[in-house]
């Protein structure tokens, strides 16, 4: 007899054999006991979590000589035929290769015939989402009112691709991935029955590699058994599948904390020279940063990190050197980079660039954290500190050099970065944000224009926000008794909103209190020069400042904020 792989040989034969899907087995068992079995079921979930196996068990439960029953005998002709896959009344169809209308029409014709040997005719359609639109439409009527002797069981990994008309005609069960513990216990049972020796570390590694798929776990174990005659050790598993061990990820974490790009690149080179799968390593990085993030956030969350105790201890030590914002950023970037690496023709080059990015990353600090530190430094008990931030929303981040939140120290030789990226030496009496602001001030003769137009725009915004927004895109210029509003060509829409005669008269009526005399409002389409555009930018900053501008303005009122940023060597940035 030919060899049968472990995944087939150890396929569950009863509901009691299934682990991890109790919510499905319990419901189906009750339905069988009460005679309330639906005519159509939809089993959804990731690969290797038991969808097709459950479909076969349900077919066995309905066709067993003692059934319908939740405990089929397993010895009657129907049970044996279904287990061996050769019972004529149970048809398994792969929708990926039977996608057309003609295939479904043939299925509908077969559904009319009475069972030949069992009690029910069962149609199991795997990967049902692969059916064409026409095929789904051809199935609708039969699915809604099938013959009494027919049951449909659909399995899919992508339920979102199934039409709602099909979904509404089925009872849906969502299968979940298996936990590491459930997979490991199953592997231990199989290893014992196969009379093989496998180390604890190797078994744990195989269970982790399966990523929740029981079928993948059995396939991996089968392959590992074939590669080794004696005891299966962890190193043999890693060598067989080209895996990087946890020590590699721990070493990379240290390199990131130390901002040591060379050490990190040396790790990649060692992996490449040893023949490890760099794409798989990049995928492992996502899990590595995720584990650090959970540990950093909360002790209870840390219990969800399924790693050996020695590794978890090192992760705890490293997590204390990161901030949650850093780890969130690293996790997101690692996930994005992994998806790019899968398609890269030269994964090593792209991975090296990504690793350098991680080691040169700047620490992400929330605005709320900055304000908290500011209050500690100043001992400021003023109630209006956060008023300029619209309730203190952390919509802006400040970046400080990478290297651990516990190591951010002020150095006398450091420079502080202005919001525009310029550097100012420490010891300057003016805050960096104020210096940048003063560099953009218009000439003295235009300041009155800025103040007057700011007053007008503020008044309009308070009465009509829509018109006020349009006004903020204009460059004001007084010519005699006229207030000329110049709009760049790209702001033609905003100019059009102000061309109405009533609107212009209303705006003109507001000019005496803002400009000291009544002015006629005229709108024109003309690209402003750089000096004129400074007035518009300054008015926008006063009326509708960006989050970054609010921080700059706050630093002018509270020099301690600038002192804090300077001491951390940071700069104000727009948070992505």
C-alpha positions, 0 to 999 in steps of 0.5 A, a space after each residue: 500500500 502506498 504511503 498516506 501523508 499524516 494530514 490524511 491519516 490523522 483527519 478527524 473521523 468524528 465530531 469529538 476528534 475535532 479540536 478548536 471548533 467547538 462552536 461549530 460542532 456543538 451547533 451541528 450536533 444539536 441540529 442533528 439531535 433535534 432534526 433541524 438540519 438546514 439544506 445549505 451550510 457555508 463554512 468559512 475560515 482560513 486554510 487548514 482549519 477543518 472546513 472540508 473535514 467538517 463537511 465530510 463529517 456532517 455528510 457522514 452524520 446524515 448518511 450513517 445507518 444509525 443516523 442522522 446522528 452526531 455520533 456516526 458509527 464509522 463501520 457502516 457502508 456509508 460511513 466507510 464510503 465517505 471516509 474513503 471518498 468513494 461514496 456516490 451520494 457525496 459529491 465533492 466539487 472543486 469550484 476552482 476547476 468547475 466555475 462555469 454555468 454548465 457545471 452547475 446545470 449538471 449539478 442541478 440535474 444530478 440533484 433530482 435523483 434519489 440517493 443510490 446507497 445512503 439517505 441523503 445526497 450531499 454536494 460539497 463545493 470547496 472554494 465556492 467563491 471561485 464560481 462565476 457570476 452566471 454559475 451563482 445565478 444558476 444555483 440560486 433557485 435550487 439552493 433556495 428550494 432543493 429536494 428534500 433528500 439534498 443538502 449543500 455544504 459550501 467551503 470558502 476562504 473568501 466569503 466576501 466574494 460570495 454574492 449576498 443572494 447566496 449568503 442569505 440562503 445558507 447557515 454560515 459558520 466561521 472557523 478560526 485558526 488553531 492556537 499554538 497550544 492546540 496544534 502542539 498537543 495534536 503534534 505530541 499525540 501524533 509523535 507518540 503514536 508514530 513512535 518518533 523522538 522530537 525535542 520540545 523546541 523542535 515541536 514548538 517551532 513546528 507548531 509556530 511555523 503552522 501559523 494556526 493551520 492544523 493541516 500545515 502543521 501536519 505537513 511540516 511534521 511529515 516533511 521533518 520526519 522524512 529528513 531525519 532518521 533519529 531524533 528530530 532537533 530544533 536545529 534540523 528543523 531550522 536548517 530544513 526550512 531555512 528559518 532564522 532563530 529567535 536569537 537573530 531577531 533579538 540581535 536585530 532589536 539590539 542593533 535598532 536600539 543602538 542605531 547600529 546599521 552595520 551590525 544589522 546589515 551583518 545579520 542580513 549578510 549572515 542569513 543570506 550566506 547561510 541560505 536562509 529565506 529572506 522573505 520568511 525572515 521579513 515576515 518574522 520581523 512583523 511578528 517580532 515587532 508585534 510581540 514587543 508592542 504587546 509587551 510594551 503596552 500591557 502586562 496582560 497583553 504580554 501573556 499573548 506572546 507565545 515564545 519560550 520563556 528565555 526569549 520572552 525575558 529578553 523581549 521584556 528587557 528590550 521592550 522597556 527601551 522602546 516607546 509604544 509609538 516606536 513599536 507601532 510604527 515598526 510593526 506597520 512598516 515591517 508589514 508594508 515592507 514584507 508585502 513589497 519584499 514578496 514581489 521584489 526581484 532582489 529581496 536582499 537589496 530591498 531588505 537591507 534598505 528596510 533594515 537601515 530604515 529601522 536603525 535610523 528611525 527617529 522616535 515618535 513622541 505624542 503631543 500629549 506626552 510632550 505637554 505632560 513633560 512640559 508641565 513637569 519642567 515648568 511646574 505650570 499651573 496655568 489652565 490655558 496651556 492646551 487651549 491652543 490645541 483644540 482640547 489637546 488632541 494629539 494630532 501632531 508628533 514630535 520626532 526625537 532621535 532613536 535610541 530608547 526613551 530612557 536615553 533621550 538626554 540633552 547634549 551641549 553640542 546638540 542643535 535643535 531643528 526648526 519646523 522648516 528643517 533649519 538648525 539653530 544652536 542651543 543657547 539662543 534666547 529665541 525659541 526655534 519655532 519663533 525664529 522660523 516664524 519671524 523669518 517669514 514676516 512680511 515687510 513692516 508696511 504690510 503688517 497692517 494689511 495682514 491684521 486688517 484682512 485677518 479681522 475681515 476673514 475672521 468675521 466672515 468665517 464666524 458668519 459663513 464658514 463656506 465663504 470664509 474658507 473661500 476668502 482665506 485663499 485670496 491675496 488682499 491688495 488695497 488700491 485706492 478705494 478698492 480691496 482687490 482680492 487676487 486668486 491664483 488660477 487653481 483657486 478659481 472655484 473659490 473666486 467664483 463663490 465670491 462673485 455674487 453681487 449680494 456677497 460682494 456688497 455684504 463684504 464691502 459693508 464689513 470693511 469699515 470696522 476692519 480697514 477703517 473705511 469702506 472699500 469696494 470688493 473686486 475679485 480677480 484671477 492672477 497668480 500672486 507673487 511670493 511677497 503678496 502670498 505671505 499675507 495670505 499664508 499669515 492670515 490662514 495661519 491665524 484663522 485656520 492654522 494647521 496642527 503643526 502651526 498650532 504647536 509653533 504658536 504654542 511654543 511662542 507663548 510657552 518657551 518651555 515647550 521649545 526648551 523641551 524639544 531642544 533638550 530632546 533634540 527634536 522637531 515638530 512634524 506633521 503626524 502621518 
